[in-house]
Amino acid sequence: MKIWCSWENGCDHQWTEVSRTEATCTTDGEITYVCSKCDETKTKPIPALGHDLTYTVSGSAITEDCQREDCTHTATATLSAADGTYTGQAIENATVTYSEGWAGGDLAISYSNNINVGQATASIAVGEASASVTFQIAKAAYTLNLGNLSQTSGNVSAVTWTVSPADATAKVTVEYQVGGQWTDQLPAAVGSYPVRARVTKSDNLILADEDAYTTGTLTITQRSSEGGSSGSGNKTEVEKNPDGSTTTTVTKPNGTVTETTKYPDGTQKVVETKKDGTVTTTTTDKTGNKTEVVESTDGTTQTTVTNDDGSSSVTRMDKNGNVEVQVKLPADVVEDAAQKGQAVALPMPSVSASSERDEDPTVTVDLPRNTTAKVEIPVEDVTPGTVAVLVKADGTEEIIKTSLTTGSGVTVTLSDGDTVKIVDNSRYFVNVPDAHWASEAVDFAASRELFAGTSDTTFAPEVAMSRAMIVTVLARFEGVDTAAGSTWYEAGQQWAVEKGISDGTSLDQNLTREQLVTMLWRYAGSPEREENLDGYPDCDSVSSWAVEAMAWAVDSGIITGVDGRALAPQGVASRAQVAAILMRFVESRAQ
């Protein structure tokens, strides 16, 4: 007689496997168990394996094939490009067409020789495979415009010209009619002079007929001046400029020269040059914001910004190029930005980041006492690997993993008195070229030291991520010292279990996409979301325990779908996919 197992009778199930359906690349498998005591059954899913892809190239196409014996998956990405006409800018006319089922993600297109006239190349790459096509850039028609046609005597300069589209190879001849004769010699006397110009040589433009010119008139007027030596011995000259501005030059007996230029829009620029060579340039915009730059003869520079809203900064650069910035933000500026959900753009010159920590610029922010603020630090030539590094009171440094790059700088949340360095912490891996779809995400994750490459020069983007790897990555993001423990993942495992992120089991198994988003969802505090995934064709394949997490990930933009917007919940998450999802996760938390 079989005993019905229950908590009341205290019977423990004794499970025996009775059947197994193996998982394939795209479908889950299943194991069925029967209790030998009560005949109760249970099933355990086997996650889909995901494709084991290799890539081959044929002409302008890359073909992916699954290497598993029982899978016939194959798909192609084909690159094509249309010819173009010179514009002065990069021509990017290539497109990628994917056959049904392509699993390699959207491929980035890289170009070479795609600005000037001639043959250009477009390329795509995935893994170690790359394909390319060539296309032609033809010469373009152009327009030629003349400038600097109104001048004053005593300070006459050549008529300027611009060609559209801009072309560095263009050679333009400008001639002036003086005394009834055409000459390339610039006249200097007061009067009106016909001007003609034409493009005589260019590699990228269609040249006009020899007798086709762009014409204009150069007008030279008498220079006006006033003043002279004042009672103090100063000499003052006033000049009206062609752009409508007025420049007043004051020369003092001690050799100091001050040039004050006032513009029609209300802005002003004052340049003071002392006898010892020190130059102070002060610009004031129409709202009263002022920037003063003092360039000393010893090679040092100090820039002081004073804004009408009360914010200010002082930037000091020593003769070796080392930069220190002190920024002060008043309470109303911080509060206004917080109410708008924006970062405060720091009132300071842009700084340059490098990979040398000792040479990187430092920025200290003074805020209202005991407050924090999200700020944007202006940075030149910012990259995904540009990060803010917190300089602690004891001199130690820590990468701020939530620092994000914008088109013009780095955003980061700082506390009153915090000092940060702006560092280019980019990592370059030979198997993640710039054209790789996850290049930016890999650089983001590696530069913030969320996880490293498989060596100093390789990243293995297509290799599957394990559960041990992800709990270690998340622990490191939280600030846990993951170097402790008897194994490389023990610290991450303990942290994940304590925080309810993971049960800490099966750490050697590959990480699936639904497992990844579930851990991220738990780390984010398990926010509630409407469980609506109807827009995805495989929404029904999401495990019940992962539905809310997957809905949150989709709603937050962390998951964007693969294979034609499929969720692929049981698909194995590659290192490149995890890097991309982590980047979106960090970005969403910083908003």
C-alpha positions in Angstrom: 0.0 0.0 0.0 1.3 3.5 -1.0 1.6 6.1 1.7 0.3 9.6 0.9 3.1 12.0 1.8 2.2 15.0 3.9 3.5 17.2 6.7 1.0 15.5 9.0 2.2 11.9 8.6 5.9 13.0 8.5 6.7 11.1 5.4 9.7 12.3 3.3 9.5 11.9 -0.4 12.0 9.6 -2.1 12.3 10.9 -5.6 13.3 8.7 -8.6 13.9 10.0 -12.0 11.6 8.3 -14.5 11.9 10.3 -17.7 14.1 13.1 -19.2 13.6 15.3 -22.2 16.9 16.9 -23.1 17.0 20.7 -23.7 17.9 22.0 -27.2 19.3 25.4 -28.2 15.9 27.1 -28.2 13.6 24.9 -26.1 13.7 23.8 -22.5 14.1 20.2 -21.5 12.4 18.5 -18.5 13.1 15.8 -15.9 10.2 13.9 -14.4 10.5 12.4 -10.9 8.2 10.0 -9.0 8.1 9.5 -5.3 8.6 5.8 -4.5 6.4 6.1 -1.5 3.3 7.9 -2.7 3.6 8.0 -6.5 3.5 11.8 -6.4 5.3 13.3 -9.4 7.2 16.5 -10.0 9.1 18.0 -12.9 12.3 20.1 -13.1 13.0 22.3 -16.2 16.3 22.1 -18.0 17.0 25.6 -19.4 17.5 25.9 -23.1 21.2 25.7 -24.1 21.3 28.7 -26.4 23.1 28.5 -29.7 26.8 27.7 -29.9 27.6 30.0 -32.8 30.5 30.3 -35.2 30.8 32.9 -37.9 32.1 32.6 -41.5 32.5 35.3 -44.1 31.5 35.2 -47.8 32.0 38.4 -49.6 30.0 41.1 -47.9 28.0 38.6 -45.8 28.6 37.0 -42.4 26.9 33.7 -41.8 26.3 32.3 -38.3 25.9 28.5 -37.7 25.2 26.6 -34.5 27.7 24.0 -33.8 25.5 21.7 -31.8 24.9 18.4 -33.5 21.1 18.5 -33.1 20.7 22.1 -34.3 20.4 23.4 -37.9 20.3 27.1 -37.1 21.9 29.3 -39.7 21.4 33.0 -40.5 23.2 35.7 -42.5 23.9 39.4 -42.0 24.6 41.1 -45.4 26.3 44.5 -45.7 25.5 46.8 -48.6 26.4 50.4 -49.4 25.2 53.1 -51.8 27.5 55.5 -53.6 27.5 59.1 -52.3 28.5 62.6 -53.1 31.2 64.6 -51.2 29.7 66.7 -48.3 32.8 67.6 -46.2 31.5 65.1 -43.6 31.7 61.4 -43.2 29.5 59.5 -45.7 27.7 56.6 -44.0 25.5 55.0 -46.6 25.9 51.4 -45.6 23.1 49.1 -44.2 23.0 45.6 -42.8 20.2 43.2 -43.8 19.6 40.3 -41.5 18.0 37.0 -42.5 15.3 35.5 -40.3 16.6 34.2 -36.9 19.9 36.1 -36.8 21.1 35.8 -33.3 24.3 37.8 -33.4 22.7 41.1 -32.4 22.8 44.4 -34.3 26.1 44.8 -35.9 27.8 48.2 -35.8 29.1 49.5 -39.2 32.6 51.0 -39.3 34.0 53.1 -42.1 37.3 54.1 -43.6 38.2 56.6 -46.3 34.6 57.8 -46.3 35.1 61.6 -46.3 37.1 62.6 -49.5 36.3 61.7 -53.1 37.3 58.2 -54.1 36.7 54.7 -52.9 35.4 54.2 -49.3 35.0 51.1 -47.3 32.3 49.9 -44.9 32.8 47.0 -42.5 30.9 44.8 -40.0 32.3 42.4 -37.5 31.1 39.8 -35.0 33.5 37.6 -33.1 36.6 37.1 -35.2 34.6 37.4 -38.5 34.5 40.6 -40.5 33.0 41.6 -43.9 33.3 44.7 -45.9 32.1 46.5 -49.1 33.4 49.4 -51.0 31.5 52.4 -52.4 32.3 55.5 -54.3 32.2 59.2 -53.2 31.8 61.6 -56.2 32.8 65.2 -56.5 30.2 67.8 -55.4 29.1 71.2 -56.7 29.9 74.0 -54.3 29.1 77.6 -53.3 31.8 80.2 -52.6 31.1 83.1 -50.2 33.2 86.2 -49.5 33.6 87.9 -46.1 35.6 90.7 -44.3 34.4 93.1 -47.0 34.0 96.1 -44.7 37.3 97.3 -43.1 39.0 100.4 -41.7 42.2 101.9 -42.9 45.4 101.1 -41.0 44.3 97.6 -40.2 43.3 96.1 -43.6 43.5 92.3 -44.0 42.7 90.0 -46.9 39.1 89.3 -47.9 38.1 85.9 -46.4 36.2 83.1 -48.2 34.3 80.0 -47.3 33.5 77.1 -49.5 30.4 74.9 -48.9 30.8 72.0 -48.6 34.0 72.7 -46.7 37.1 71.3 -48.4 40.6 71.4 -47.0 42.0 70.6 -50.5 40.4 73.6 -52.2 42.6 76.4 -53.4 40.9 79.8 -53.9 42.3 82.7 -55.9 41.1 86.2 -54.7 41.7 89.3 -56.9 41.0 93.0 -56.3 40.4 95.6 -59.0 42.7 98.6 -58.4 43.0 101.4 -60.9 41.1 99.3 -63.5 43.4 96.3 -63.2 42.9 93.0 -61.5 45.6 92.1 -59.0 46.1 89.7 -56.1 47.7 92.6 -54.1 45.5 93.8 -51.2 44.7 97.5 -51.4 45.2 99.7 -48.3 43.8 103.1 -49.2 40.3 104.3 -48.3 37.9 103.5 -51.1 35.7 100.8 -52.7 37.3 97.9 -54.7 35.6 95.2 -56.8 36.6 91.7 -55.7 36.4 88.4 -57.5 37.2 84.9 -56.4 37.1 81.3 -57.8 38.1 77.8 -56.8 41.1 76.9 -58.9 42.0 73.5 -57.5 40.2 70.9 -55.5 40.2 67.1 -55.1 36.6 67.0 -53.9 34.7 69.8 -55.7 33.5 70.2 -59.3 35.4 73.2 -60.7 33.5 76.0 -62.4 34.4 77.5 -65.8 37.5 79.7 -65.8 35.4 82.8 -66.3 32.9 82.0 -63.5 33.6 84.1 -60.4 32.0 84.9 -57.1 32.1 88.7 -56.8 31.8 91.4 -54.1 33.1 94.8 -53.1 35.8 95.6 -50.5 35.0 98.9 -48.7 37.8 100.6 -46.7 36.8 103.5 -44.5 38.8 106.0 -42.6 39.7 104.7 -39.1 38.1 106.7 -36.4 40.0 107.5 -33.1 39.5 109.7 -30.2 41.3 110.6 -27.0 45.0 110.7 -26.9 47.0 111.3 -23.8 44.8 112.0 -20.8 45.8 113.9 -17.7 47.1 110.7 -16.3 49.2 110.0 -19.3 47.0 107.2 -20.7 46.6 106.9 -24.4 43.0 105.9 -25.6 41.9 104.7 -29.0 38.4 103.7 -30.1 37.8 101.4 -33.1 34.5 100.3 -34.6 34.8 96.7 -35.9 33.1 95.1 -39.0 31.0 92.9 -36.7 29.4 95.9 -35.1 31.5 95.7 -31.9 33.6 98.6 -30.5 37.1 98.1 -29.1 38.6 100.7 -26.8 42.4 100.4 -26.2 44.0 102.1 -23.3 47.8 102.2 -23.0 49.2 103.3 -19.6 52.6 104.9 -19.1 53.7 101.7 -17.2 53.2 99.7 -20.3 49.9 98.0 -19.4 47.6 97.8 -22.4 43.8 97.2 -21.8 41.5 96.3 -24.8 37.8 96.4 -24.0 35.5 95.1 -26.7 31.8 95.6 -26.4 29.5 93.5 -28.6 26.0 94.4 -29.9 24.4 91.5 -28.0 25.6 93.0 -24.6 28.6 90.8 -24.0 32.0 92.2 -23.2 35.6 91.1 -23.4 38.5 92.8 -21.7 42.1 91.8 -22.4 44.8 93.3 -20.1 48.4 92.8 -21.0 51.0 93.9 -18.5 54.6 94.9 -19.3 55.9 91.6 -17.7 53.8 89.6 -20.2 51.0 88.6 -17.8 47.7 88.5 -19.7 44.3 88.7 -18.0 41.2 88.0 -20.2 37.8 88.7 -18.7 34.6 87.9 -20.6 31.1 88.9 -19.4 28.0 87.6 -21.0 24.7 89.5 -21.3 23.3 87.9 -18.1 26.3 89.0 -16.0 28.2 85.6 -15.8 32.0 86.4 -15.8 35.1 84.3 -16.6 38.6 85.6 -15.8 41.7 83.9 -17.2 45.1 84.9 -15.9 48.0 83.6 -17.9 51.3 84.1 -16.1 54.8 84.2 -17.7 55.9 81.2 -15.6 53.4 79.0 -17.5 50.7 78.8 -14.8 47.1 79.7 -15.5 44.2 80.6 -13.2 40.6 80.7 -14.4 37.9 82.2 -12.2 34.2 81.8 -13.1 31.6 83.9 -11.2 28.0 83.3 -12.3 25.0 85.5 -11.7 23.2 82.6 -9.8 26.0 82.6 -7.1 27.8 79.5 -8.4 31.6 79.9 -9.0 34.8 78.1 -9.5 38.6 78.6 -9.5 40.7 76.4 -11.8 44.5 76.4 -11.4 46.9 74.8 -13.8 50.6 74.6 -13.0 53.4 74.8 -15.4 53.4 71.0 -15.9 49.7 71.0 -16.9 48.3 69.6 -13.7 44.8 70.9 -13.0 43.0 71.5 -9.7 39.4 72.9 -9.6 37.4 74.2 -6.7 33.7 74.6 -7.3 31.1 76.3 -5.1 27.4 75.7 -5.5 24.7 77.6 -3.5 21.7 75.9 -2.1 19.1 77.4 -4.5 21.1 76.1 -7.5 21.3 72.6 -6.1 17.6 72.6 -5.1 16.5 73.9 -8.5 18.3 71.1 -10.3 17.0 68.5 -8.0 13.4 69.6 -8.5 13.9 69.3 -12.2 15.6 65.9 -12.0 18.7 67.4 -13.6 22.4 67.4 -12.9 24.0 70.7 -12.1 26.4 71.7 -14.9 29.5 72.8 -13.0 30.6 76.4 -13.9 34.2 75.5 -14.9 36.3 75.0 -18.0 36.4 71.5 -19.5 39.2 69.3 -18.3 41.1 66.5 -20.0 41.3 62.9 -18.7 44.2 60.6 -19.1 45.1 57.1 -18.0 47.8 58.4 -15.7 46.2 58.9 -12.2 49.0 61.2 -11.0 48.3 63.6 -13.9 44.5 63.6 -14.0 42.6 66.8 -13.0 41.0 67.0 -9.6 37.6 68.6 -8.8 36.5 69.5 -5.3 32.8 70.5 -4.9 31.6 72.7 -2.0 27.9 72.2 -1.4 25.5 73.4 1.4 26.5 71.6 4.6 25.5 67.9 4.8 24.0 67.8 1.3 24.6 65.8 -1.9 24.1 66.9 -5.5 24.1 65.2 -8.9 26.6 67.3 -11.0 28.0 67.2 -14.5 31.7 67.8 -14.8 32.7 69.1 -18.3 35.3 66.8 -19.9 37.0 67.1 -23.3 36.9 64.0 -25.6 34.8 61.9 -23.2 34.7 58.2 -23.8 32.6 55.3 -22.2 35.7 54.5 -20.2 35.9 58.0 -18.6 35.1 57.7 -14.9 35.1 59.8 -11.7 37.5 58.5 -9.0 36.8 59.5 -5.4 39.8 60.7 -3.5 39.3 59.9 0.2 40.6 61.8 3.2 43.3 59.2 3.7 44.6 59.6 0.2 43.1 56.3 -1.1 41.1 56.3 -4.3 37.9 54.5 -5.3 36.2 54.4 -8.7 32.7 55.7 -8.5 30.9 52.9 -10.4 27.8 54.9 -11.0 29.6 57.8 -12.7 28.1 58.2 -16.2 29.3 59.8 -19.4 27.3 62.4 -21.4 28.1 64.0 -24.7 30.1 66.7 -22.9 31.2 65.3 -19.6 30.7 63.0 -16.6 27.7 63.0 -14.3 28.2 61.8 -10.7 26.5 62.3 -7.3 28.8 64.0 -4.8 28.6 65.1 -1.2 29.8 68.4 0.3 33.6 68.6 0.2 34.1 65.5 -2.1 37.2 65.5 -4.3 37.2 63.5 -7.5 39.7 62.8 -10.2 38.5 62.5 -13.8 40.3 59.5 -15.3 40.3 57.7 -18.6 40.1 54.1 -17.3 39.3 52.6 -20.7 40.3 49.0 -21.3 41.1 47.8 -24.8 40.5 44.1 -25.8 41.7 42.7 -29.1 38.5 40.6 -29.5 36.2 43.5 -28.9 36.9 45.9 -31.7 35.2 49.3 -32.0 32.8 47.8 -34.5 31.6 45.1 -32.0 27.9 45.6 -31.0 28.9 45.6 -27.3 32.1 47.6 -27.5 30.8 50.6 -25.6 29.2 48.4 -22.9 32.3 46.3 -22.4 34.4 49.5 -22.1 31.8 50.8 -19.6 31.8 47.6 -17.4 35.6 47.1 -17.5 36.5 50.7 -16.8 34.3 50.7 -13.7 35.9 47.4 -12.8 32.6 45.6 -12.5 34.3 42.7 -14.2 37.6 42.3 -16.0 38.8 40.7 -19.2 39.9 37.1 -19.5 43.4 38.5 -19.8 45.0 41.9 -20.1 44.1 42.0 -23.8 41.1 39.7 -24.2 37.5 39.7 -23.0 35.8 36.7 -24.6 32.5 38.5 -25.3 30.7 35.4 -26.5 31.6 33.2 -23.6 28.7 32.3 -21.2 28.5 34.1 -17.9 28.2 31.8 -14.8 26.1 32.4 -11.8 29.3 32.7 -9.7 30.5 35.5 -11.9 27.3 37.6 -11.6 27.0 37.4 -7.8 30.7 38.5 -7.7 30.0 41.4 -10.1 27.0 42.6 -8.1 28.9 42.3 -4.8 31.7 44.4 -6.3 29.2 47.0 -7.5 27.9 47.2 -3.9 31.4 47.8 -2.7 32.1 44.4 -1.2 35.7 43.2 -1.0 35.4 40.2 -3.3 39.1 39.3 -2.9 38.3 37.7 0.5 37.3 34.1 0.9 38.7 30.7 0.1 37.4 30.8 -3.5 37.3 33.7 -5.9 33.5 33.8 -5.7 32.9 33.1 -1.9 32.6 36.7 -0.9 30.1 37.4 -3.6 28.2 34.2 -2.8 27.8 35.1 0.9 26.8 38.7 0.1 24.1 37.5 -2.4 22.6 35.0 0.0 22.5 37.5 2.9 20.8 40.2 0.7 18.3 37.8 -0.9 19.8 38.3 -4.3 20.4 34.6 -4.9 20.1 31.3 -3.1 23.9 30.8 -3.7 23.4 27.4 -5.4 24.6 26.0 -8.8 27.2 28.7 -9.1 29.1 26.7 -11.7 26.1 26.7 -14.0 25.6 29.1 -16.9 23.6 32.2 -16.2 20.3 32.6 -18.1 18.8 35.9 -19.1 15.8 35.6 -16.8 18.1 34.6 -13.9 20.2 37.7 -14.5 17.2 40.2 -14.6 15.7 38.5 -11.5 18.9 39.1 -9.5 19.1 42.7 -10.7 15.4 43.2 -9.8 16.0 41.9 -6.3 19.1 44.1 -6.0 16.9 47.1 -7.0 14.5 46.3 -4.1 12.0 44.1 -6.1 10.0 47.1 -7.5 6.4 46.4 -8.5 5.6 46.4 -12.2 2.5 45.5 -14.2 3.3 42.0 -15.6 2.7 42.7 -19.3 5.1 41.2 -21.8 2.6 40.7 -24.6 4.8 42.7 -27.0 7.3 39.8 -27.2 6.6 36.6 -29.1 8.2 34.4 -26.5 6.6 36.0 -23.5 4.9 32.8 -22.4 8.3 31.0 -22.1 9.3 33.3 -19.2 9.3 31.3 -16.0 6.6 32.2 -13.5 9.1 33.3 -10.9 10.8 35.7 -13.3 7.8 37.3 -15.0 7.6 40.4 -12.7 11.4 40.9 -12.9 11.4 40.6 -16.6 8.5 43.1 -16.9 10.5 45.5 -14.7 13.6 45.0 -16.8 11.7 45.7 -20.1 9.9 48.7 -18.6 13.3 50.1 -17.3 15.0 49.6 -20.7 17.4 47.1 -19.2 16.3 44.3 -21.6 15.7 45.2 -25.2 15.3 41.8 -26.7 17.3 39.7 -29.2 16.4 37.8 -32.4 13.8 40.2 -33.6 12.8 41.5 -30.1 12.6 38.1 -28.5 13.2 37.9 -24.7 15.0 34.6 -24.9 14.5 34.1 -21.1 16.2 30.7 -20.9 19.0 31.8 -23.3 22.5 31.7 -21.8 23.7 35.2 -21.1 27.1 35.9 -22.7 29.7 38.2 -21.1 28.9 40.8 -23.8 25.2 40.6 -23.1 25.8 41.0 -19.3 28.0 44.0 -19.9 25.3 45.7 -22.0 22.6 44.9 -19.4 24.7 46.0 -16.5 25.4 49.3 -18.3 21.7 50.0 -18.8 21.1 48.9 -15.2 23.6 51.4 -13.8 22.3 54.1 -16.1 18.7 53.5 -15.0 19.7 53.7 -11.3 21.6 57.0 -11.8 18.5 58.7 -13.3 
